Amino acid sequence: MSSLPTLFPRALLLSLVLSGSGAAIAADMHFSPRAMMDWPEKSFAGATDYRLTQRDGMTVLMARANHQASAKYLERKIDLRETPYLRWCWQVSNVHSGVNERSRSGDDYAARVYVARKTGVLPWQVESVNYVWSSNQPIDTSWPNAFTDKAVLLALQSGNERAGQWVGEVRDIAADYQRLFGSSPARINGIALMSDGDNANVDATAWFSKMELSSDANPPQCP
């Protein structure tokens, strides 16, 4: 791994790309697999294999990390008073056995979804919530990233019990920031997704069928 991800770990990846202004604040935003595929990509160790593929009779975004780590990200100023909920559908092939996710050497996940907000003018002044499909941490467990206390991970799914199944998620972003950081942001500055396997030299695939920022508090309908 290069020195850049060490100084600015993937947990804070949006700090590398957020300009501080972003696009105009928008209402409900719906991102198709093709739209997510077109997001810019940030590499940490090689490139996760992102591609559009057919799965369960529809087009989805595939993210396979076989010892690699890169992320798709969207820089966008998002008003949480209008769209407080992040909703998405994901699926994983498998989780990673024998990893310590609280250590730097085990900081790999079959699937992650990020939200990030700037807390100052400097690039590293960012708080990031990482929603993860954990390999072994109990669901609803949170812990600080091994590289920085400015990022907190939250396990939404865990283990292989639901691997191979579509799972719908909905998160109240401001409520999660309040829980994990003690802050109540009115807006965030970006979102991202990734699969990574470089630290522990592991291999897994994630699929995403939709993602949206919405005023709807209900979980999305997944295939």
N, C-alpha and C positions, 0 to 999 in steps of 0.2 A: 504494500500500500504506500502511496506517495505521502509526502509530508503535509500536503494540503488537506486531505481528509482527516489527518490526525489533529491539525490545528482547528479545523472547522468540521467536526465529524458529521456523518450523514444525518444524525439526529437533528442537526441544525442546518440541513442542506439549503433551506430557503434563504439563510443569511448570506449565502454566496451569490444569490441572484436577485434578491429584492432591492429595488432601487430606492424605495422609500416613498414613491408616489403611486405607481401602479396605474391600472386602468380605472375608469370611472366606476363609482359604486353602482352595483346593479341589483335588480330584483332577482327572483328565482332563476337559477342557472342550471341547465341540464346538459350533461356531458355524455355523449355517446362514445362507444369504443373507438370510433374513428377520430372523434375530437380529442380523446385522451392520447391516442397514438400520435397526434400532431403536436402535442405539448413539447416544449424543449426538454432536452435530456441532460442530466448532470452525471458524469462518470466519477466513481470513486476507485474502482478496481476493475478495469475492463468494462464491458458493457453487458448488462442484463439483456437477454434476447426478448425484445418487445416486438410483437407482431399481431396483426389481425388474423383471427382464425375462426373456423366454424366449430361450434360446440353446442350440443343439444339443440341443433337446428337453427342457430342464430349466430350472428357475427359478434365476437367478443374480443377483448384485448387480453392477450397472453403475455405473461412476464415470467421467463425462466431464468433463474440464476444458478449456473453451474460453476461455482467458485468465483463469480463476478458480482459486481455491485454498481448499479447506476439507477437513477430515478427519473421519472417523468414528473414535471412540476408545472404549475400554473401560477404566475404572479398576477394577483387580482385583489384590489381593495374590496372587501366584502363586508357589508353592513349587517351585523348580526341582529339588529333590531328588525330588519326586514326578512332576513333568511337565517334564523337561528340554528337550523338543523342541517347537518350533513348526513346524507342518505346514500347508501351504495350496496351493491351486490358483489360478493366475492366467493371464490372457491379456491382450494389448494389441493395439490396432488398428494402432499405428505408434509409432515413437519420434520425437524432435525433431531435425531436421537443423540443423547449424551452431551448436549451443549449447556453451558452455564450462561444464560441470557443476561445475567447481571454483571458479567465480566466482559472486558474488551475482546477477548478471544472467542466469545460466544455471542457477540452482538450481531446475529443473523436471524432473519425471519423469512418464512415462505411468503408472507404478505404483510405489507405495512401501508397505512394511509396516514398522512401528516396533515396537521393544520399549524400555521405559524403566524405570529404577530410580532411586529417590530415594537421594541420598548424604548428605543433611542435612535440616534442618527448614525451610530457606528455599525458596521456590517454584522458584528457578532452580538449586537444587542437585540436578540430575538428569543422569544419563548416558543417552544414547540411541543405540541402534544402528538405523540406517536401511538396510533391505534394499531395493535399488532395481533396477528394470529400466532399465538405463542406456542412453542414446542412443549413446555412443561410447567409454566406458571399458571396458577388457578385463575379462572375467569373472574374478571373485575379486580384483579390485583394490579397495583401500580408500583413502579419503581423508577428511580433516576437512571438516566442513561449512564453507562460506564465511563463515557468520555467527558460528560458535562452535566452540571446540575441545572442547566437552562433547558433541558429536554427531559420529559417524563414519558415513560411508556405505560400503556394501559392495555391489558390483555382482554380482548373482546371474545376471542375463541381460543381454545387450547387443546393440543393433542390431535390425534388422528380420528377421533370419534366421528367428526363431521367432515373429514377430508373426502373429497369427491362429491360433495353436496354444495348446492348454492345456498348461501346464507345472506340474509338481508340485515343490514345494520342501520340504525339511526342514532345520532348523537346530538345532544344539546351542547353546542360548542362552548358557549359562555359558562354553562354549569360545570363542564369538565375543567375549564381554566380556573374556575373558583375552587373546585375540589383539589386540583393538582398544584396550582400556583398561588391560590388565595387572591387572584385578580378577577376582575369582572370587565373584560374588554367589550367595547361597543362594536369593534370591527377586527377582522384579521386581514392579513396581507397576502396569503397564498395557501395553496393546498398542493399535495404531492402524493404519489404512490410509488411503490417499488417492491421488488423481491431481491434479497441479497444473500450471498453465500460465501463471501470472500474470507471472512475472519476465521471461520471454522472449516473452510474448504468443503462445503456441503452443496447439495443440489436439490432444488424443489421448483415447482411451477405454480404460479397463481394465475387466475383468470378474473377479469372484471367485466361485468355486463352493463353496468351503468353507474353513474355517480351524479349527485346533484346537491345543490344548496337550496334549501327550501323553507317555506313557512309551515310545511306539513310535518307534524310530529309522529306520524305513523311509519312503521317500517316499510320499506319498498317491497313491491311484489317482485319476487325473483322467479326465474324459470322453474 
